[in-house]
Structure formats: C-alpha cells, structure tokens
Amino acid sequence: MQRKTRWGALLSLGALFVAVSSSAQDLGTTARQLSPGSLKFLVYYQGINEQKLNFSPRGTTGCVDKAGNSFGCSQTGDVGGLGFGGAAIAKLLYQPWDGLQYYVFGGAGKYDLKLPAQRLTGDNPGTIFGAGVKAVVMPDTVVQPGIAVDASVSDSRYAYNRISPGAPAVSNQINDLLVLWQYQVAVEMSHLFELQGYKVEPYGGVKWSRIQSDLNDRQAGNHTGGAQEDAVPFVGLRVPVYDHEGIFVEGAFNQGEVIAGGLDMRFGSK
C-alpha cells in the first residue's frame, strides 16, 4: 500500500510539466556522476507540438530549391514548417570511468509535417536513432550542484503517403520522405535534495539545437531542405523511487512544444 501511495504521489508530479515546451531533444538525465562501470536504461514518451522547421526553396513561378528542384508549395524564400507527433524512446547510457558518459537512443513514432498551405501525414511510424556523450564538469556534492555538458546527434525519418487538402480531381496520395538531422549541445546543472524522507533532483540549463531538414519527393526525385537553430532554457525533475529506479519529466520554454516523461533504471554499484 505504501508503494502504491508513493508511486501515485510521484507520478502526479509529471502533470505539472505537461505544458512545458521546447524544440530540442530531451536529455532525460541529470548532471549527476555515476559510478565507473554503471549502466542506466531509460524508457520514455516524447510528445511534439508545433516544432519549428525551416525549408529554403526559391523561384518566381513556383517553389524551387537552391539546386533547381521543384518543391510543392506556393511561396519563395524560406518556408516555415511545423511538426506534430510523439514517439516512444529507449536510451542506454554507460559510464566506463569517472567523468564521461556515453549513450545511444532509439525509438519510433508519428510525426506530421504542416507547411503553409498543406499537411503531410503517413500511416506507418517513423524512426529515431541517435548517440551522444556527457561530461561531468563538476560532481554534485552536499555543498555544490553538479554541472555537465551534453552533446548529441540524432537522425529521424518519416514517410508520408497523404497530403491534405489535395488539389481538385487530383489524388492526395504522395510518396515523400522527411529526414531530420538534429545536432545539440546542452549545459545543465542539478542537485539532489532530501525533503521529509523523499528525494528529489531538479535539473535545468540551456540547450543549443540545430535541426537540418530534407523533404524528398521519391516519385519525382525532387527535394528541398533547410535548417532551424534555437537556444532554449530547459527544466526537469527526477524523483528517485528506490535505490536503482526513478521517474523524470522534462521540458523547456521556446520554439514549439516537446515534453518527455518516463522511467530510468540503473545497473551497477551506488
């Protein structure tokens, strides 16, 4: 009964972060240093709403990218896009010695692309894969917070087979592929507090993120791309549940909404 009460109280904290927003990749981990040889496994859900993307077509009678390829829109110059969706993600982190942590992550989910006049959707889930490294610059102690620098790169791919609204008397079936390369550097700070027998570990910092987008029409062979850069503050909260398990929620405050929440499990000595 005590375990159920504790889990219910901790999970309710996640609701406080549901409206938090960001355009960057969630970290899901604090600046705390792990013991050498430790493994940490995370599984979480990441929701995306109005994530900003950028494409750079050009032309006079229609949208044409910088290589001269046609692009299906009615504007010239930079064209903004918005991403909507969500994904289930798993992340594996390993600290072989003091200071450095290496990790890989992957997942699958849906991601719709909204252009100024049209929306692209697909029936099949897309994929997300990435890797990164975290350097603990200053370990968390009783008298000072921990500070870490995190760098990562990820590749996301989404196939689209429908466009709406479609042109009159023209099929709305398409065969497009959106590829997103995301490069990110984050500086974060965290500290573990113990309050009335409960431990909480708030964390936060600043992320710099660059999303390189490429939209490829696989029927005609045309494509266009662009880049969106943002620097955003972020906050998160990790709550240790037992010695080797915890839950976390994370988000930021700029350029669309990307929220995350899930469970982490650590393997190895304390």
N, C-alpha and C positions, 0 to 999 in steps of 0.2 A: 504493500500500500504506500509506503514511504517512497519507493522508487517511482511509482506512477505519479504521485504528487509532485515529486521533484522534476520529472520529465515534463509534466504539464506546465509547471511554472516556467521552466527554461524555454520550452517551445513557444510559449506566449510572447517571449521577448522578440522573437522573429517578426511578429506582426508590426512592431514599431518601425521596421526598416523597409516595409513593402513599397513605400512611395519614394524611396531614395533613388537617385538617378546617376547615370554615368555613361560614357561611350567607350570605356576601357575594359580590358579583360580583368575579371575578378581574380584576386590573389588567393583568398580563402585561408591564408596562414598569417600568423603574426610575425613580429621581429624576434621571437624567442629562439635562442640557440638550442639545438637538440644535442643529445649525447652522441659521440662518434659511433658510427655503425647503426644508427637509428633509421628506421623506415616509417613513413607516415603515409596513410592512404586516405583520400578524401573522395566522397561522392556527394554531388550537389546538383541542384537545379538552377539554371541561369535564365531569367526572363529578360526579353529585349523589347523595348517600345520606342519608336521614333529614333533609332540610332542613325546618326547623320553620316551619309556617304557623299562622295563627290565624283562626277564624271566630267571630262573635258572635251566634248565634241566641238566642231566648228564648221561653218559653212554658210551659204547665203540662201539657198532654196530648201535646205533641209539640214538635219544634224549630221555632221561628218566629223569623225575623229581626226586627230593630228596625222594619222597615217593615210587619210583619204578614204577610209572605210565608212559605209553608211551606218547611221545609228538611228534607231526608231524613235524619234521624238520630234517636236516642232520648235525647238529652241536652238540658239547658238551660244557659244561661250560655255562657261561652267554650268553644269546642270546638277542641282542637288537631288539626292535620293534619300529615302528613309527606309530603315529596316525594322521589321516587326517579327517576333517569334520567340522561341525558347528552346533550350537544349538540356539534356541530362549529360553530365560530365563527370568523369573519374580522373583523379590526379594521384600520381605516385611520386613521393619525394624521398630522397636518400641523402643522408649526411655522412660521408665516409670518414671525415675527421673534423677537427674544430674549425668553425668559421664559415665553410662553404656548404650549401645545399643544392643538389641537382634534382630536377624534376621533369617529368613528361606528363601530358594530359591528353585526353581524347574524349569524344562524345558524339552524339547525334541529335538532331532536332530540326524543327521547321523554321524557315526564315523567308518572309515575303519581302519583295522589293517594290516600293512605291516611287514612281517617277512623277514629274509634274502633272501628267495627264493620264497615266495608266498605272496598273498594279500587276506585277508578275507573281504567280503562285505556282507551286508544284505539289504533286501528290506524294512523292517519296521524300523521306527525311534526308537532310544533308549531313555532312561530316565535319568534324572539327578535330585537328591534331596540332600539338604544339610542344615546346620544350623551353626550359629556362634554367637560370641559376640565381641563387640568392646568397649574398654575402652579408654576414652578421658583422656590422662595423663595431657595435658596442653591445655587449650582452646585457640582458635585463638582470638587475640586482635589486636589493632592498632599497638602495638609496638613489638609483637612477633607472630610467626606462631603457629598453633595448632599441637599437636603431639598426636598420638593414636596408640594403639596396637590392632590388629585384629586377632582372632583365629577362624578357621572354620574346618568342616569336611564334606565331600560330598561322595555320592555313585552314581556311573554311571554304567549302564548296557546296553550292546549292543548284539543283537542276530545276528548271521551270518548264511546264508544259501548257500553261494557260495565261492569257493576258486579258485584262478587263479594264475599261469597256473595249470590246472589239469593234472593228470597222464594219459598217453595214454590208451585208452579203459576203463577208469575208470570215473565214474560220478564225476562231480565237485560239486555236492550237498553235503552240510555238515549241521550239527546242533550243532553249537558252541555258547557259551555264554562268553563274556568278561565282567568281573566285575572289576571296578576301585574304590578303596577307596583312597581318597586324603585328607591328613592332612596338614594344612597350618597355619603358624604364620607370620604376617606381621607387620612391624613398618613403619608408614607413617607420613609425615609432609605436611601441606598445609597452604595456606594463601589466603585470599580474597583481590583482588586488584580492584580498580575502575579507569578506563582509559577512559577519554573523554566521560563520561556518561555510559560507558559499564563496567560491572563487569565480571571479570574472576577469577577463582580459580584453579591455578595449584597445583598439589599434586604429591608426589612421596615417595619412600622409598625402603625397601628391604623386599622380601618375602622368607621364607624358606618353601619348599614344599616337601612332601613325597607321591609318588603315589604307592600304593600297588596293583599289577595287578594279576588277576587269570583268566586263559583261560581254560574253561571246555568243553570237548567233550561230549555232552549229549547223543550221541549214544553209545559210548563205556564206558562212565563213567570215562575217564581219564582226568587229569587236570595238569596244571603246573602254577607256579606263581613266582613273584619276586618283587623287589622294586627299585624305582628310586628316588633319592634325589637331590634337586637343591636349591641353594640360589641365587636369581637373583634380581638386581635392577629393579624398575619399575617407570614409569611416567604416569601421567594422567592430564586431563584438564576438569574441569566442568565450564560451562558457564550458569549462571542464565539468564533465558529468561524473566520471570515475577516473582512475589513475591514467588510463590509456585512451579514453574516449572523450569527445566533446562535440558541441554543436556550434555553428557560427552563422552569422548573417553579415552581409557587406553591401555597400553601395557608395555612390558619390553624387555630385550635385550639378552636373553640367552636361550639355550636348546629348539630350535623349535620356532614356531610362534603361539601365541594365542593373538588375538586382540579382543576388545569389544567396542561397541558404542551404545548409546541408550538415553532414556528419563527417567527423575525422576520427581516425583510429591510428594509434602509434604502436609500433613494434620495436622492442629493444629496451634497454635499461633506462631508468629515470635520468 
